[in-house]
């Protein structure tokens, strides 16, 4: 049985606040700054290298330890980097290919459900149980190059010369919504009994007033 700390050296990172570093405009000018974002490898800025602070090495993994919705977002960092608070740095104890690192990162991320409702992974990351070994197909799995230009940077030309004005009522049928106060709704059943397919949950539901047609879920409150 593997755990995170049996496969990786777990470090708490730099715990650097972004406002204590000087931001730059491009990767060529500085070092990646990894925060708790679940996008763009967690990189939220580029900062100047700090002489007294050694960046973490490219090829290490970063793990978000605290987030409202994205705890355990795990990435293999392609460049040297600094980290903010609540971001762990994982260094493999043995030689790993990029495919293996990505696969173990997915395994770590699969434990995200354990850290809902504000629970942090600061103390328990190292003890998370992982599979015994990566499957054989992982090693030969092709890695996309991502060398093509981003679609987000593409500009599409639209000819608006022939566009005309029209009322929204020509394509939509506006109706007034129905107002229902939860305290006035009689209790209904649960998700399992009414065939919602959520057998492992026991959501309590309210039957809506006649004419509204449906259920109001308050299980997340």
Beta strands, then each sheet from edge to edge (+ up, - down):
strand 1: 2-3
strand 2: 8-11
strand 3: 23-24
strand 4: 31-34
strand 5: 43-47
strand 6: 61-64
strand 7: 74-76
strand 8: 81-83
strand 9: 87-92
strand 10: 129-130
strand 11: 187-190
strand 12: 204-207
strand 13: 215-217
sheet 1: 1+ 10-
sheet 2: 2+ 9- 6+ 7-
sheet 3: 3+ 5- 4+ 8+
sheet 4: 11+ 12- 13+
end
